[in-house]
C-alpha cells in the first residue's frame, strides 16, 4: 500500500556527468549508452556504482530482448502497467 501523498519521500541521487567521470564510470557510460550516446536516466542514477549500472543494463536487455514466450509488445505492456501501478513515469 502506498503512503498518502503528504508522506511520500523523494530520494536525491547525485548523478556524475560524463565530463567528470573517472575511467571506470566513463567505460560504463560508454557500454550502456543509448542511440544518442548518453545512458538512460534510469541507468545514470547508478553512476556511484558503475558495475551496478552495467548489471542493471544487462538485466533490462535480457528481460526485454532475450528469449521469452512473451512478445516485445507484451513485455512493454507489462512494464507499462507495473510502472503505472507504482506511480513511475517510466
PDB file of N, CA, C and O in Angstrom:
ATOM      1  N   UNK A   1       0.841  -1.174   0.000  1.00  0.00           N
ATOM      2  CA  UNK A   1       0.000   0.000   0.000  1.00  0.00           C
ATOM      3  C   UNK A   1       0.887   1.239   0.000  1.00  0.00           C
ATOM      4  O   UNK A   1       1.848   1.312   0.766  1.00  0.00           O
ATOM      5  N   UNK A   2       0.578   2.201  -0.841  1.00  0.00           N
ATOM      6  CA  UNK A   2       1.356   3.433  -0.927  1.00  0.00           C
ATOM      7  C   UNK A   2       0.990   4.390   0.191  1.00  0.00           C
ATOM      8  O   UNK A   2      -0.169   4.456   0.600  1.00  0.00           O
ATOM      9  N   UNK A   3       1.986   5.143   0.696  1.00  0.00           N
ATOM     10  CA  UNK A   3       1.683   6.143   1.726  1.00  0.00           C
ATOM     11  C   UNK A   3       0.885   7.294   1.118  1.00  0.00           C
ATOM     12  O   UNK A   3       0.943   7.512  -0.092  1.00  0.00           O
ATOM     13  N   UNK A   4       0.148   8.025   1.934  1.00  0.00           N
ATOM     14  CA  UNK A   4      -0.567   9.198   1.417  1.00  0.00           C
ATOM     15  C   UNK A   4       0.423  10.169   0.776  1.00  0.00           C
ATOM     16  O   UNK A   4       1.605  10.177   1.122  1.00  0.00           O
ATOM     17  N   UNK A   5      -0.059  10.980  -0.152  1.00  0.00           N
ATOM     18  CA  UNK A   5       0.808  11.911  -0.880  1.00  0.00           C
ATOM     19  C   UNK A   5       1.646  12.767   0.059  1.00  0.00           C
ATOM     20  O   UNK A   5       2.799  13.069  -0.250  1.00  0.00           O
ATOM     21  N   UNK A   6       1.094  13.160   1.186  1.00  0.00           N
ATOM     22  CA  UNK A   6       1.829  14.010   2.119  1.00  0.00           C
ATOM     23  C   UNK A   6       2.974  13.268   2.799  1.00  0.00           C
ATOM     24  O   UNK A   6       3.854  13.901   3.382  1.00  0.00           O
ATOM     25  N   UNK A   7       2.979  11.950   2.736  1.00  0.00           N
ATOM     26  CA  UNK A   7       4.001  11.137   3.394  1.00  0.00           C
ATOM     27  C   UNK A   7       5.065  10.624   2.424  1.00  0.00           C
ATOM     28  O   UNK A   7       6.018   9.974   2.855  1.00  0.00           O
ATOM     29  N   UNK A   8       4.926  10.897   1.136  1.00  0.00           N
ATOM     30  CA  UNK A   8       5.904  10.412   0.158  1.00  0.00           C
ATOM     31  C   UNK A   8       7.255  11.072   0.392  1.00  0.00           C
ATOM     32  O   UNK A   8       7.339  12.239   0.774  1.00  0.00           O
ATOM     33  N   UNK A   9       8.297  10.306   0.157  1.00  0.00           N
ATOM     34  CA  UNK A   9       9.656  10.812   0.269  1.00  0.00           C
ATOM     35  C   UNK A   9      10.320  10.703  -1.089  1.00  0.00           C
ATOM     36  O   UNK A   9      10.028   9.794  -1.866  1.00  0.00           O
ATOM     37  N   UNK A  10      11.192  11.615  -1.362  1.00  0.00           N
ATOM     38  CA  UNK A  10      11.909  11.618  -2.623  1.00  0.00           C
ATOM     39  C   UNK A  10      13.391  11.512  -2.323  1.00  0.00           C
ATOM     40  O   UNK A  10      13.927  12.265  -1.510  1.00  0.00           O
ATOM     41  N   UNK A  11      14.049  10.571  -2.985  1.00  0.00           N
ATOM     42  CA  UNK A  11      15.488  10.410  -2.809  1.00  0.00           C
ATOM     43  C   UNK A  11      16.216  11.272  -3.836  1.00  0.00           C
ATOM     44  O   UNK A  11      15.791  11.379  -4.986  1.00  0.00           O
ATOM     45  N   UNK A  12      17.288  11.870  -3.414  1.00  0.00           N
ATOM     46  CA  UNK A  12      18.114  12.659  -4.331  1.00  0.00           C
ATOM     47  C   UNK A  12      19.426  11.921  -4.535  1.00  0.00           C
ATOM     48  O   UNK A  12      20.154  11.661  -3.577  1.00  0.00           O
ATOM     49  N   UNK A  13      19.725  11.589  -5.770  1.00  0.00           N
ATOM     50  CA  UNK A  13      20.961  10.884  -6.095  1.00  0.00           C
ATOM     51  C   UNK A  13      21.778  11.781  -7.003  1.00  0.00           C
ATOM     52  O   UNK A  13      21.311  12.220  -8.054  1.00  0.00           O
ATOM     53  N   UNK A  14      22.987  12.043  -6.589  1.00  0.00           N
ATOM     54  CA  UNK A  14      23.903  12.849  -7.397  1.00  0.00           C
ATOM     55  C   UNK A  14      24.366  12.016  -8.590  1.00  0.00           C
ATOM     56  O   UNK A  14      24.982  10.965  -8.411  1.00  0.00           O
ATOM     57  N   UNK A  15      24.080  12.471  -9.781  1.00  0.00           N
ATOM     58  CA  UNK A  15      24.467  11.747 -10.995  1.00  0.00           C
ATOM     59  C   UNK A  15      25.732  12.387 -11.549  1.00  0.00           C
ATOM     60  O   UNK A  15      25.759  13.582 -11.845  1.00  0.00           O
ATOM     61  N   UNK A  16      26.773  11.585 -11.685  1.00  0.00           N
ATOM     62  CA  UNK A  16      28.035  12.083 -12.240  1.00  0.00           C
ATOM     63  C   UNK A  16      27.873  12.294 -13.743  1.00  0.00           C
ATOM     64  O   UNK A  16      27.380  11.414 -14.449  1.00  0.00           O
ATOM     65  N   UNK A  17      28.279  13.437 -14.218  1.00  0.00           N
ATOM     66  CA  UNK A  17      28.227  13.737 -15.643  1.00  0.00           C
ATOM     67  C   UNK A  17      29.400  13.061 -16.347  1.00  0.00           C
ATOM     68  O   UNK A  17      30.428  12.788 -15.727  1.00  0.00           O
ATOM     69  N   UNK A  18      29.247  12.794 -17.633  1.00  0.00           N
ATOM     70  CA  UNK A  18      30.326  12.118 -18.373  1.00  0.00           C
ATOM     71  C   UNK A  18      31.636  12.884 -18.297  1.00  0.00           C
ATOM     72  O   UNK A  18      32.703  12.277 -18.206  1.00  0.00           O
ATOM     73  N   UNK A  19      31.572  14.192 -18.332  1.00  0.00           N
ATOM     74  CA  UNK A  19      32.793  15.008 -18.312  1.00  0.00           C
ATOM     75  C   UNK A  19      33.567  14.856 -17.006  1.00  0.00           C
ATOM     76  O   UNK A  19      34.780  15.066 -16.982  1.00  0.00           O
ATOM     77  N   UNK A  20      32.891  14.499 -15.931  1.00  0.00           N
ATOM     78  CA  UNK A  20      33.560  14.371 -14.635  1.00  0.00           C
ATOM     79  C   UNK A  20      33.745  12.913 -14.207  1.00  0.00           C
ATOM     80  O   UNK A  20      34.168  12.646 -13.083  1.00  0.00           O
ATOM     81  N   UNK A  21      33.431  11.976 -15.098  1.00  0.00           N
ATOM     82  CA  UNK A  21      33.508  10.553 -14.772  1.00  0.00           C
ATOM     83  C   UNK A  21      34.947  10.062 -14.733  1.00  0.00           C
ATOM     84  O   UNK A  21      35.773  10.447 -15.560  1.00  0.00           O
ATOM     85  N   UNK A  22      35.235   9.199 -13.751  1.00  0.00           N
ATOM     86  CA  UNK A  22      36.543   8.548 -13.731  1.00  0.00           C
ATOM     87  C   UNK A  22      36.542   7.468 -14.815  1.00  0.00           C
ATOM     88  O   UNK A  22      35.538   7.275 -15.501  1.00  0.00           O
ATOM     89  N   UNK A  23      37.653   6.774 -14.965  1.00  0.00           N
ATOM     90  CA  UNK A  23      37.803   5.812 -16.056  1.00  0.00           C
ATOM     91  C   UNK A  23      36.725   4.720 -16.016  1.00  0.00           C
ATOM     92  O   UNK A  23      36.104   4.426 -17.037  1.00  0.00           O
ATOM     93  N   UNK A  24      36.502   4.117 -14.835  1.00  0.00           N
ATOM     94  CA  UNK A  24      35.516   3.029 -14.716  1.00  0.00           C
ATOM     95  C   UNK A  24      34.117   3.502 -15.085  1.00  0.00           C
ATOM     96  O   UNK A  24      33.389   2.807 -15.795  1.00  0.00           O
ATOM     97  N   UNK A  25      33.740   4.683 -14.604  1.00  0.00           N
ATOM     98  CA  UNK A  25      32.411   5.205 -14.904  1.00  0.00           C
ATOM     99  C   UNK A  25      32.297   5.592 -16.371  1.00  0.00           C
ATOM    100  O   UNK A  25      31.264   5.345 -16.994  1.00  0.00           O
ATOM    101  N   UNK A  26      33.336   6.190 -16.931  1.00  0.00           N
ATOM    102  CA  UNK A  26      33.311   6.572 -18.347  1.00  0.00           C
ATOM    103  C   UNK A  26      33.117   5.331 -19.223  1.00  0.00           C
ATOM    104  O   UNK A  26      32.368   5.370 -20.200  1.00  0.00           O
ATOM    105  N   UNK A  27      33.791   4.231 -18.874  1.00  0.00           N
ATOM    106  CA  UNK A  27      33.628   2.983 -19.627  1.00  0.00           C
ATOM    107  C   UNK A  27      32.214   2.431 -19.470  1.00  0.00           C
ATOM    108  O   UNK A  27      31.618   1.957 -20.437  1.00  0.00           O
ATOM    109  N   UNK A  28      31.681   2.492 -18.254  1.00  0.00           N
ATOM    110  CA  UNK A  28      30.308   2.019 -18.029  1.00  0.00           C
ATOM    111  C   UNK A  28      29.324   2.861 -18.830  1.00  0.00           C
ATOM    112  O   UNK A  28      28.420   2.319 -19.465  1.00  0.00           O
ATOM    113  N   UNK A  29      29.487   4.168 -18.808  1.00  0.00           N
ATOM    114  CA  UNK A  29      28.610   5.048 -19.594  1.00  0.00           C
ATOM    115  C   UNK A  29      28.684   4.674 -21.077  1.00  0.00           C
ATOM    116  O   UNK A  29      27.659   4.619 -21.757  1.00  0.00           O
ATOM    117  N   UNK A  30      29.884   4.421 -21.571  1.00  0.00           N
ATOM    118  CA  UNK A  30      30.059   4.075 -22.982  1.00  0.00           C
ATOM    119  C   UNK A  30      29.325   2.776 -23.305  1.00  0.00           C
ATOM    120  O   UNK A  30      28.686   2.664 -24.352  1.00  0.00           O
ATOM    121  N   UNK A  31      29.417   1.790 -22.404  1.00  0.00           N
ATOM    122  CA  UNK A  31      28.809   0.478 -22.663  1.00  0.00           C
ATOM    123  C   UNK A  31      27.282   0.490 -22.559  1.00  0.00           C
ATOM    124  O   UNK A  31      26.620  -0.314 -23.215  1.00  0.00           O
ATOM    125  N   UNK A  32      26.718   1.374 -21.757  1.00  0.00           N
ATOM    126  CA  UNK A  32      25.252   1.379 -21.590  1.00  0.00           C
ATOM    127  C   UNK A  32      24.575   2.511 -22.351  1.00  0.00           C
ATOM    128  O   UNK A  32      23.359   2.680 -22.261  1.00  0.00           O
ATOM    129  N   UNK A  33      25.350   3.281 -23.092  1.00  0.00           N
ATOM    130  CA  UNK A  33      24.795   4.442 -23.804  1.00  0.00           C
ATOM    131  C   UNK A  33      23.715   4.032 -24.794  1.00  0.00           C
ATOM    132  O   UNK A  33      23.778   2.971 -25.414  1.00  0.00           O
ATOM    133  N   UNK A  34      22.734   4.898 -24.921  1.00  0.00           N
ATOM    134  CA  UNK A  34      21.678   4.698 -25.897  1.00  0.00           C
ATOM    135  C   UNK A  34      22.099   5.236 -27.254  1.00  0.00           C
ATOM    136  O   UNK A  34      23.253   5.620 -27.444  1.00  0.00           O
ATOM    137  N   UNK A  35      21.171   5.266 -28.193  1.00  0.00           N
ATOM    138  CA  UNK A  35      21.474   5.741 -29.544  1.00  0.00           C
ATOM    139  C   UNK A  35      21.994   7.179 -29.594  1.00  0.00           C
ATOM    140  O   UNK A  35      22.708   7.552 -30.525  1.00  0.00           O
ATOM    141  N   UNK A  36      21.633   7.983 -28.590  1.00  0.00           N
ATOM    142  CA  UNK A  36      22.088   9.378 -28.570  1.00  0.00           C
ATOM    143  C   UNK A  36      23.465   9.529 -27.924  1.00  0.00           C
ATOM    144  O   UNK A  36      23.993  10.638 -27.837  1.00  0.00           O
ATOM    145  N   UNK A  37      24.046   8.415 -27.471  1.00  0.00           N
ATOM    146  CA  UNK A  37      25.369   8.460 -26.856  1.00  0.00           C
ATOM    147  C   UNK A  37      25.353   8.641 -25.345  1.00  0.00           C
ATOM    148  O   UNK A  37      26.401   8.577 -24.702  1.00  0.00           O
ATOM    149  N   UNK A  38      24.185   8.864 -24.776  1.00  0.00           N
ATOM    150  CA  UNK A  38      24.052   9.046 -23.328  1.00  0.00           C
ATOM    151  C   UNK A  38      23.290   7.868 -22.729  1.00  0.00           C
ATOM    152  O   UNK A  38      22.451   7.261 -23.394  1.00  0.00           O
ATOM    153  N   UNK A  39      23.588   7.546 -21.461  1.00  0.00           N
ATOM    154  CA  UNK A  39      22.812   6.488 -20.805  1.00  0.00           C
ATOM    155  C   UNK A  39      21.425   7.007 -20.446  1.00  0.00           C
ATOM    156  O   UNK A  39      21.241   8.203 -20.222  1.00  0.00           O
ATOM    157  N   UNK A  40      20.456   6.109 -20.394  1.00  0.00           N
ATOM    158  CA  UNK A  40      19.120   6.482 -19.927  1.00  0.00           C
ATOM    159  C   UNK A  40      19.230   6.953 -18.482  1.00  0.00           C
ATOM    160  O   UNK A  40      20.080   6.471 -17.733  1.00  0.00           O
ATOM    161  N   UNK A  41      18.383   7.884 -18.091  1.00  0.00           N
ATOM    162  CA  UNK A  41      18.425   8.406 -16.718  1.00  0.00           C
ATOM    163  C   UNK A  41      18.289   7.307 -15.677  1.00  0.00           C
ATOM    164  O   UNK A  41      18.923   7.362 -14.623  1.00  0.00           O
ATOM    165  N   UNK A  42      17.458   6.303 -15.970  1.00  0.00           N
ATOM    166  CA  UNK A  42      17.254   5.215 -15.019  1.00  0.00           C
ATOM    167  C   UNK A  42      18.546   4.441 -14.787  1.00  0.00           C
ATOM    168  O   UNK A  42      18.716   3.832 -13.731  1.00  0.00           O
ATOM    169  N   UNK A  43      19.454   4.454 -15.751  1.00  0.00           N
ATOM    170  CA  UNK A  43      20.770   3.831 -15.571  1.00  0.00           C
ATOM    171  C   UNK A  43      21.762   4.806 -14.945  1.00  0.00           C
ATOM    172  O   UNK A  43      22.577   4.415 -14.110  1.00  0.00           O
ATOM    173  N   UNK A  44      21.694   6.056 -15.342  1.00  0.00           N
ATOM    174  CA  UNK A  44      22.649   7.057 -14.850  1.00  0.00           C
ATOM    175  C   UNK A  44      22.570   7.257 -13.339  1.00  0.00           C
ATOM    176  O   UNK A  44      23.548   7.680 -12.722  1.00  0.00           O
ATOM    177  N   UNK A  45      21.423   6.961 -12.737  1.00  0.00           N
ATOM    178  CA  UNK A  45      21.336   7.104 -11.278  1.00  0.00           C
ATOM    179  C   UNK A  45      22.257   6.123 -10.567  1.00  0.00           C
ATOM    180  O   UNK A  45      22.523   6.268  -9.374  1.00  0.00           O
ATOM    181  N   UNK A  46      22.739   5.134 -11.291  1.00  0.00           N
ATOM    182  CA  UNK A  46      23.697   4.187 -10.711  1.00  0.00           C
ATOM    183  C   UNK A  46      25.140   4.650 -10.895  1.00  0.00           C
ATOM    184  O   UNK A  46      26.066   3.870 -10.675  1.00  0.00           O
ATOM    185  N   UNK A  47      25.343   5.897 -11.292  1.00  0.00           N
ATOM    186  CA  UNK A  47      26.704   6.370 -11.546  1.00  0.00           C
ATOM    187  C   UNK A  47      27.650   6.215 -10.354  1.00  0.00           C
ATOM    188  O   UNK A  47      28.853   6.063 -10.566  1.00  0.00           O
ATOM    189  N   UNK A  48      27.160   6.247  -9.102  1.00  0.00           N
ATOM    190  CA  UNK A  48      28.086   5.993  -8.000  1.00  0.00           C
ATOM    191  C   UNK A  48      28.631   4.557  -7.991  1.00  0.00           C
ATOM    192  O   UNK A  48      29.628   4.275  -7.327  1.00  0.00           O
ATOM    193  N   UNK A  49      27.969   3.648  -8.734  1.00  0.00           N
ATOM    194  CA  UNK A  49      28.393   2.254  -8.767  1.00  0.00           C
ATOM    195  C   UNK A  49      28.331   1.755 -10.214  1.00  0.00           C
ATOM    196  O   UNK A  49      27.328   1.168 -10.622  1.00  0.00           O
ATOM    197  N   UNK A  50      29.399   1.984 -10.995  1.00  0.00           N
ATOM    198  CA  UNK A  50      29.385   1.613 -12.414  1.00  0.00           C
ATOM    199  C   UNK A  50      29.060   0.143 -12.677  1.00  0.00           C
ATOM    200  O   UNK A  50      28.387  -0.175 -13.658  1.00  0.00           O
ATOM    201  N   UNK A  51      29.526  -0.741 -11.822  1.00  0.00           N
ATOM    202  CA  UNK A  51      29.230  -2.160 -12.039  1.00  0.00           C
ATOM    203  C   UNK A  51      27.733  -2.421 -11.915  1.00  0.00           C
ATOM    204  O   UNK A  51      27.168  -3.160 -12.722  1.00  0.00           O
ATOM    205  N   UNK A  52      27.088  -1.830 -10.925  1.00  0.00           N
ATOM    206  CA  UNK A  52      25.640  -1.990 -10.770  1.00  0.00           C
ATOM    207  C   UNK A  52      24.918  -1.434 -11.997  1.00  0.00           C
ATOM    208  O   UNK A  52      23.920  -2.004 -12.437  1.00  0.00           O
ATOM    209  N   UNK A  53      25.419  -0.320 -12.555  1.00  0.00           N
ATOM    210  CA  UNK A  53      24.815   0.272 -13.747  1.00  0.00           C
ATOM    211  C   UNK A  53      24.852  -0.727 -14.907  1.00  0.00           C
ATOM    212  O   UNK A  53      23.856  -0.922 -15.603  1.00  0.00           O
ATOM    213  N   UNK A  54      25.995  -1.343 -15.100  1.00  0.00           N
ATOM    214  CA  UNK A  54      26.119  -2.301 -16.194  1.00  0.00           C
ATOM    215  C   UNK A  54      25.294  -3.562 -15.935  1.00  0.00           C
ATOM    216  O   UNK A  54      24.709  -4.118 -16.865  1.00  0.00           O
ATOM    217  N   UNK A  55      25.242  -4.018 -14.683  1.00  0.00           N
ATOM    218  CA  UNK A  55      24.407  -5.176 -14.343  1.00  0.00           C
ATOM    219  C   UNK A  55      22.938  -4.870 -14.608  1.00  0.00           C
ATOM    220  O   UNK A  55      22.211  -5.716 -15.129  1.00  0.00           O
ATOM    221  N   UNK A  56      22.500  -3.671 -14.254  1.00  0.00           N
ATOM    222  CA  UNK A  56      21.113  -3.249 -14.485  1.00  0.00           C
ATOM    223  C   UNK A  56      20.814  -3.245 -15.987  1.00  0.00           C
ATOM    224  O   UNK A  56      19.759  -3.711 -16.417  1.00  0.00           O
ATOM    225  N   UNK A  57      21.746  -2.717 -16.776  1.00  0.00           N
ATOM    226  CA  UNK A  57      21.549  -2.664 -18.226  1.00  0.00           C
ATOM    227  C   UNK A  57      21.454  -4.074 -18.811  1.00  0.00           C
ATOM    228  O   UNK A  57      20.623  -4.327 -19.683  1.00  0.00           O
ATOM    229  N   UNK A  58      22.298  -4.992 -18.339  1.00  0.00           N
ATOM    230  CA  UNK A  58      22.251  -6.379 -18.821  1.00  0.00           C
ATOM    231  C   UNK A  58      20.920  -7.043 -18.448  1.00  0.00           C
ATOM    232  O   UNK A  58      20.322  -7.748 -19.261  1.00  0.00           O
ATOM    233  N   UNK A  59      20.470  -6.813 -17.222  1.00  0.00           N
ATOM    234  CA  UNK A  59      19.190  -7.373 -16.791  1.00  0.00           C
ATOM    235  C   UNK A  59      18.059  -6.857 -17.684  1.00  0.00           C
ATOM    236  O   UNK A  59      17.235  -7.639 -18.159  1.00  0.00           O
ATOM    237  N   UNK A  60      18.020  -5.556 -17.909  1.00  0.00           N
ATOM    238  CA  UNK A  60      16.978  -4.960 -18.750  1.00  0.00           C
ATOM    239  C   UNK A  60      17.006  -5.555 -20.154  1.00  0.00           C
ATOM    240  O   UNK A  60      15.969  -5.952 -20.687  1.00  0.00           O
ATOM    241  N   UNK A  61      18.196  -5.615 -20.749  1.00  0.00           N
ATOM    242  CA  UNK A  61      18.294  -6.152 -22.115  1.00  0.00           C
ATOM    243  C   UNK A  61      17.834  -7.610 -22.168  1.00  0.00           C
ATOM    244  O   UNK A  61      17.154  -8.021 -23.109  1.00  0.00           O
ATOM    245  N   UNK A  62      18.212  -8.386 -21.150  1.00  0.00           N
ATOM    246  CA  UNK A  62      17.787  -9.780 -21.113  1.00  0.00           C
ATOM    247  C   UNK A  62      16.280  -9.908 -21.001  1.00  0.00           C
ATOM    248  O   UNK A  62      15.669 -10.726 -21.689  1.00  0.00           O
ATOM    249  N   UNK A  63      15.681  -9.108 -20.142  1.00  0.00           N
ATOM    250  CA  UNK A  63      14.228  -9.160 -19.964  1.00  0.00           C
ATOM    251  C   UNK A  63      13.472  -8.696 -21.202  1.00  0.00           C
ATOM    252  O   UNK A  63      12.467  -9.297 -21.583  1.00  0.00           O
ATOM    253  N   UNK A  64      13.946  -7.644 -21.818  1.00  0.00           N
ATOM    254  CA  UNK A  64      13.201  -7.051 -22.926  1.00  0.00           C
ATOM    255  C   UNK A  64      13.539  -7.651 -24.291  1.00  0.00           C
ATOM    256  O   UNK A  64      12.701  -7.636 -25.193  1.00  0.00           O
ATOM    257  N   UNK A  65      14.750  -8.174 -24.455  1.00  0.00           N
ATOM    258  CA  UNK A  65      15.171  -8.640 -25.776  1.00  0.00           C
ATOM    259  C   UNK A  65      15.584 -10.108 -25.814  1.00  0.00           C
ATOM    260  O   UNK A  65      15.785 -10.656 -26.898  1.00  0.00           O
ATOM    261  N   UNK A  66      15.717 -10.765 -24.646  1.00  0.00           N
ATOM    262  CA  UNK A  66      16.127 -12.163 -24.604  1.00  0.00           C
ATOM    263  C   UNK A  66      14.997 -13.102 -24.992  1.00  0.00           C
ATOM    264  O   UNK A  66      13.858 -12.686 -25.207  1.00  0.00           O
ATOM    265  N   UNK A  67      15.344 -14.384 -25.075  1.00  0.00           N
ATOM    266  CA  UNK A  67      14.351 -15.405 -25.410  1.00  0.00           C
ATOM    267  C   UNK A  67      13.234 -15.393 -24.361  1.00  0.00           C
ATOM    268  O   UNK A  67      13.496 -15.329 -23.160  1.00  0.00           O
ATOM    269  N   UNK A  68      11.995 -15.457 -24.833  1.00  0.00           N
ATOM    270  CA  UNK A  68      10.846 -15.394 -23.934  1.00  0.00           C
ATOM    271  C   UNK A  68       9.594 -15.832 -24.672  1.00  0.00           C
ATOM    272  O   UNK A  68       9.493 -15.647 -25.885  1.00  0.00           O
ATOM    273  N   UNK A  69       8.637 -16.411 -23.956  1.00  0.00           N
ATOM    274  CA  UNK A  69       7.352 -16.711 -24.597  1.00  0.00           C
ATOM    275  C   UNK A  69       6.527 -15.444 -24.838  1.00  0.00           C
ATOM    276  O   UNK A  69       5.525 -15.488 -25.552  1.00  0.00           O
ATOM    277  N   UNK A  70       6.939 -14.315 -24.249  1.00  0.00           N
ATOM    278  CA  UNK A  70       6.227 -13.050 -24.443  1.00  0.00           C
ATOM    279  C   UNK A  70       6.817 -12.285 -25.624  1.00  0.00           C
ATOM    280  O   UNK A  70       8.030 -12.278 -25.832  1.00  0.00           O
ATOM    281  N   UNK A  71       5.945 -11.644 -26.391  1.00  0.00           N
ATOM    282  CA  UNK A  71       6.415 -10.786 -27.484  1.00  0.00           C
ATOM    283  C   UNK A  71       6.988  -9.496 -26.895  1.00  0.00           C
ATOM    284  O   UNK A  71       6.788  -9.206 -25.715  1.00  0.00           O
ATOM    285  N   UNK A  72       7.686  -8.740 -27.701  1.00  0.00           N
ATOM    286  CA  UNK A  72       8.218  -7.459 -27.250  1.00  0.00           C
ATOM    287  C   UNK A  72       7.073  -6.539 -26.815  1.00  0.00           C
ATOM    288  O   UNK A  72       7.190  -5.840 -25.809  1.00  0.00           O
ATOM    289  N   UNK A  73       5.984  -6.537 -27.559  1.00  0.00           N
ATOM    290  CA  UNK A  73       4.822  -5.710 -27.209  1.00  0.00           C
ATOM    291  C   UNK A  73       4.243  -6.105 -25.858  1.00  0.00           C
ATOM    292  O   UNK A  73       3.871  -5.244 -25.061  1.00  0.00           O
ATOM    293  N   UNK A  74       4.167  -7.394 -25.605  1.00  0.00           N
ATOM    294  CA  UNK A  74       3.643  -7.862 -24.321  1.00  0.00           C
ATOM    295  C   UNK A  74       4.566  -7.461 -23.174  1.00  0.00           C
ATOM    296  O   UNK A  74       4.100  -7.087 -22.097  1.00  0.00           O
ATOM    297  N   UNK A  75       5.868  -7.540 -23.407  1.00  0.00           N
ATOM    298  CA  UNK A  75       6.825  -7.131 -22.371  1.00  0.00           C
ATOM    299  C   UNK A  75       6.690  -5.648 -22.068  1.00  0.00           C
ATOM    300  O   UNK A  75       6.718  -5.240 -20.907  1.00  0.00           O
ATOM    301  N   UNK A  76       6.542  -4.846 -23.113  1.00  0.00           N
ATOM    302  CA  UNK A  76       6.365  -3.404 -22.921  1.00  0.00           C
ATOM    303  C   UNK A  76       5.076  -3.117 -22.163  1.00  0.00           C
ATOM    304  O   UNK A  76       5.035  -2.221 -21.320  1.00  0.00           O
ATOM    305  N   UNK A  77       4.035  -3.867 -22.455  1.00  0.00           N
ATOM    306  CA  UNK A  77       2.763  -3.689 -21.763  1.00  0.00           C
ATOM    307  C   UNK A  77       2.917  -4.007 -20.280  1.00  0.00           C
ATOM    308  O   UNK A  77       2.428  -3.258 -19.434  1.00  0.00           O
ATOM    309  N   UNK A  78       3.587  -5.103 -19.958  1.00  0.00           N
ATOM    310  CA  UNK A  78       3.823  -5.454 -18.550  1.00  0.00           C
ATOM    311  C   UNK A  78       4.607  -4.335 -17.866  1.00  0.00           C
ATOM    312  O   UNK A  78       4.252  -3.912 -16.766  1.00  0.00           O
ATOM    313  N   UNK A  79       5.670  -3.856 -18.512  1.00  0.00           N
ATOM    314  CA  UNK A  79       6.486  -2.787 -17.932  1.00  0.00           C
ATOM    315  C   UNK A  79       5.658  -1.520 -17.712  1.00  0.00           C
ATOM    316  O   UNK A  79       5.815  -0.844 -16.695  1.00  0.00           O
ATOM    317  N   UNK A  80       4.787  -1.203 -18.652  1.00  0.00           N
ATOM    318  CA  UNK A  80       3.954  -0.008 -18.538  1.00  0.00           C
ATOM    319  C   UNK A  80       2.967  -0.135 -17.372  1.00  0.00           C
ATOM    320  O   UNK A  80       2.784   0.809 -16.604  1.00  0.00           O
ATOM    321  N   UNK A  81       2.342  -1.292 -17.247  1.00  0.00           N
ATOM    322  CA  UNK A  81       1.380  -1.500 -16.159  1.00  0.00           C
ATOM    323  C   UNK A  81       2.073  -1.446 -14.811  1.00  0.00           C
ATOM    324  O   UNK A  81       1.557  -0.832 -13.877  1.00  0.00           O
ATOM    325  N   UNK A  82       3.232  -2.078 -14.693  1.00  0.00           N
ATOM    326  CA  UNK A  82       3.976  -2.053 -13.432  1.00  0.00           C
ATOM    327  C   UNK A  82       4.391  -0.632 -13.081  1.00  0.00           C
ATOM    328  O   UNK A  82       4.245  -0.208 -11.935  1.00  0.00           O
ATOM    329  N   UNK A  83       4.910   0.107 -14.060  1.00  0.00           N
ATOM    330  CA  UNK A  83       5.309   1.494 -13.810  1.00  0.00           C
ATOM    331  C   UNK A  83       4.124   2.344 -13.386  1.00  0.00           C
ATOM    332  O   UNK A  83       4.213   3.126 -12.440  1.00  0.00           O
ATOM    333  N   UNK A  84       3.031   2.186 -14.084  1.00  0.00           N
ATOM    334  CA  UNK A  84       1.812   2.962 -13.752  1.00  0.00           C
ATOM    335  C   UNK A  84       1.320   2.611 -12.344  1.00  0.00           C
ATOM    336  O   UNK A  84       0.960   3.497 -11.568  1.00  0.00           O
ATOM    337  N   UNK A  85       1.306   1.348 -12.030  1.00  0.00           N
ATOM    338  CA  UNK A  85       0.869   0.898 -10.702  1.00  0.00           C
ATOM    339  C   UNK A  85       1.755   1.487  -9.602  1.00  0.00           C
ATOM    340  O   UNK A  85       1.277   1.834  -8.521  1.00  0.00           O
ATOM    341  N   UNK A  86       3.050   1.594  -9.897  1.00  0.00           N
ATOM    342  CA  UNK A  86       3.999   2.136  -8.925  1.00  0.00           C
ATOM    343  C   UNK A  86       4.100   3.658  -8.949  1.00  0.00           C
ATOM    344  O   UNK A  86       4.878   4.240  -8.193  1.00  0.00           O
ATOM    345  N   UNK A  87       3.322   4.302  -9.811  1.00  0.00           N
ATOM    346  CA  UNK A  87       3.358   5.761  -9.900  1.00  0.00           C
ATOM    347  C   UNK A  87       4.641   6.295 -10.522  1.00  0.00           C
ATOM    348  O   UNK A  87       5.061   7.416 -10.237  1.00  0.00           O
ATOM    349  N   UNK A  88       5.257   5.484 -11.372  1.00  0.00           N
ATOM    350  CA  UNK A  88       6.517   5.856 -12.017  1.00  0.00           C
ATOM    351  C   UNK A  88       6.257   6.255 -13.460  1.00  0.00           C
ATOM    352  O   UNK A  88       5.532   5.553 -14.165  1.00  0.00           O
ATOM    353  N   UNK A  89       6.828   7.361 -13.921  1.00  0.00           N
ATOM    354  CA  UNK A  89       6.580   7.786 -15.291  1.00  0.00           C
ATOM    355  C   UNK A  89       7.347   6.968 -16.314  1.00  0.00           C
ATOM    356  O   UNK A  89       7.096   7.114 -17.510  1.00  0.00           O
ATOM    357  N   UNK A  90       8.274   6.110 -15.892  1.00  0.00           N
ATOM    358  CA  UNK A  90       8.958   5.233 -16.834  1.00  0.00           C
ATOM    359  C   UNK A  90       8.021   4.126 -17.241  1.00  0.00           C
ATOM    360  O   UNK A  90       8.393   3.263 -18.037  1.00  0.00           O
TER     361      UNK A  90
END
